[in-house]
């Protein structure tokens, strides 16, 4: 309405930003649906993190959220490394 972007366009933009942020633009297309779901879930968690920070919760809760966020970031790094390793193995097998 009023020339705004559709929900699908907004989701596609969000997915594109997510792929660029985590450098997952070379993922297998089969995995893209999972990435879409994860991106959606993490976007919702961003609001949760902001809510915790604003609620003056105790330091232990804030630390837990921070540590869990770091684990998510590490998982993306590991997934990218595994993806590159898998592609290298496939290239070697095709020779």
C-alpha positions in Angstrom: 0.0 0.0 0.0 1.2 3.5 -0.8 4.1 2.1 -2.8 5.7 0.4 0.2 7.6 -2.8 0.1 5.7 -6.1 0.4 6.4 -8.5 3.3 8.2 -10.8 0.9 10.5 -8.0 -0.3 11.3 -7.0 3.2 12.1 -10.6 4.1 14.3 -10.9 1.1 16.2 -7.7 2.1 16.6 -9.0 5.6 17.9 -12.3 4.3 20.3 -10.5 2.0 21.7 -8.4 4.9 22.0 -11.5 7.0 23.9 -13.3 4.3 26.2 -10.4 3.9 26.8 -10.0 7.6 27.7 -13.6 8.1 29.3 -14.2 4.7 27.0 -17.1 3.8 26.3 -16.1 0.3 27.8 -19.3 -1.1 25.6 -21.7 0.9 23.9 -24.5 -0.8 20.4 -23.5 -1.9 19.0 -26.4 0.0 20.2 -24.7 3.2 18.7 -21.3 2.4 15.3 -22.1 3.9 17.0 -22.9 7.2 18.9 -19.7 7.0 15.7 -17.8 6.4 14.2 -19.3 9.6 17.3 -18.6 11.6 17.5 -15.0 10.4 13.8 -14.5 11.4 14.4 -16.0 14.8 17.5 -13.9 15.4 15.7 -10.7 14.4 13.1 -11.4 17.1 15.9 -12.1 19.6 17.3 -8.6 18.9 14.2 -7.1 20.4 14.6 -9.5 23.4 18.2 -8.4 24.0 17.2 -4.7 23.8 14.4 -5.4 26.3 16.7 -7.1 28.7 19.1 -4.2 28.5 16.4 -1.7 29.1 14.8 -3.6 31.9 17.7 -3.1 34.3 17.9 -6.9 34.8 20.7 -8.3 36.8 24.2 -8.6 35.4 24.0 -12.4 35.2 21.1 -12.3 32.8 22.8 -9.7 30.6 26.0 -11.8 30.6 24.1 -14.9 29.7 22.5 -13.2 26.7 25.9 -11.8 25.6 27.5 -15.2 25.8 24.7 -16.9 23.9 25.0 -14.2 21.2 28.8 -14.9 21.0 28.0 -18.6 20.5 25.7 -17.8 17.6 28.4 -15.7 16.0 30.9 -18.6 16.5 28.5 -21.1 14.9 28.3 -18.9 11.8 32.0 -18.9 11.5 32.2 -22.7 11.9 29.4 -23.2 9.3 31.3 -21.0 6.8 34.5 -22.9 7.4 32.8 -26.3 7.0 31.1 -25.1 3.8 34.5 -24.0 2.4 36.0 -27.3 3.5 33.2 -29.3 1.9 33.6 -27.4 -1.4 37.4 -28.1 -1.4 36.8 -31.8 -0.8 34.2 -31.9 -3.7 36.7 -30.2 -6.0 39.5 -32.7 -5.1 37.1 -35.6 -5.7 36.1 -34.3 -9.1 39.8 -34.3 -10.3 
